[in-house]
Amino acid sequence: MLKDLKERLLEHETVGEFLTDIRKEFGGGDEKSVKIVKLKRLEQGGKTMEEFIQKFRRTARGSGYEERPLVEEFKRRINAMICRRLIELER
């Protein structure tokens, strides 16, 4: 696969197809690493805070993140305006 990539011989119609090939070639990684990547990609978007908290908890379970690092990751994943309000409340 690396040779094909260097020679630009790979053709994928979607990013998903490309990632599937990468996983096949290099493995999916251990469960903890996969959980961390999923946690770092998570965004609140249009979800309500309650919906997002539930999703965040499910995603964080098994990631190894606990206490302060988990709280900091949570703050990075919520909408910026809500994060600012939480920071103001902490003062």
N, C-alpha and C positions, 0 to 999 in steps of 0.2 A: 504494500500500500504506500509506503514512503517513497518508493521509486516512482510509482504512478503519480503521486502528488507532486514530486519534483519535476516530473516530465509533463505535468498538467494533463494527464490522461484520465483523471477522475472526472466523471460527470454525474452530478447529483441534481435532481430537480428541486429538492428542498434541503434545508439545513438538517431536518430530522433524519433524512436518508444519510447525509454525511456523518452525523453523530452516531447513527447505528453502525455504520462501517467502522468508525473509530473504536466504538465499544467492542465490536467483534475482533478487531485487530489487537487492541491493547487491554481488553478486559474492562469490566464495568467499575472496578475499584472496590475497596471494601465498603461495607454498609455505612460506617461512620463518615467516611469521606464523601460518599454520595449524599448523605443527609446534610452535611455542611454546605456542599455546593447548592443543594436545593434551598437551604435556608438563606444563603446569600443572594439567590436569584428571586426570592419571594418579594412581592410588593403589595401594598394595600390596594392600590388602584381605586376602583369604585366600590369596593366592599365596605360594609359598615364595620365599625370598630369591633363589634362582637363577632362578626363573620371572620374578620382578619385574625383576631385573637385565637379563635378555634383552629384556623388553618396554621397559624404560627406555632401553636402548641403541638399539633400533630407533626409538623415538619421538624420541630426542634427535638422531639422525643428521639433519643438515641444518638443525637449529634455530639454529645459530650459537652455541650455548652451548658453552663450553670451559673447561677447568681449574677454577678455584675456583667460578665461578658455577654450573657444571654439578654440582659436588660439593654445593654448598648446595641446589640444586634437588632433587638426589637425596635428601638428608636430609629435606627437606620432604615428600617423597612416600612414604617408608617408614613403617611402623607406628611409633607414638610410643615404645613400649617399646624397640624395636630401636634407634631413634635415640638414646635416652638412654644405652643401653649403649655405642654407638659414641662418644658424646661423652665418657663416662667413660674409655674406653680412650685417648682423645687426650690426656688430662691427664698 
